[in-house]
Structure formats: C-alpha cells, structure tokens
Amino acid sequence: MDTRLNVLLTQTRDHKPLAQVCNLPGRDADLTPQQLRALAAALCSAADECEAQPMNAKRFTQRKREYLLHID
C-alpha cells in the first residue's frame, strides 16, 4: 500500500467543498486493520481541510495535498 494519499482540494459547480482522491487502492483492495485506520485518518484530515477552504469565487484556490498514512 502506498504510504501517501494524494488529494486535490477543489469545489463543485455550486461552490461546495470537493476532494478528488488520486491514489486510493484499486478494486478489491486487501487492507489490514492498521492500514484501514491509517487510510481513514488521512481521509478525515482531507475532509477537514476541504471544508476549511474558502469557497467564494474571489478567495477560492485549488490545492494539492499529500497526507502521510502512518503505518507502524
């Protein structure tokens, strides 16, 4: 499993927060509980940051983010 999650923080046509996850494991991915928790934590961080972005036309900027998947 990749140890980084790449996300583009953007918005929908009606100016709502939207995250495009670029490198999720493919169909029928086999993940350990530890990997599932790391993925869930990274996705929660992406969701929080996505909602925090200003959505109005003057202040909005797409942002590429990389979230580390902390797997011990």
Beta strands, then each sheet from edge to edge (+ up, - down):
strand 1: 4-11
strand 2: 17-21
strand 3: 63-68
sheet 1: 2+ 1- 3+
end
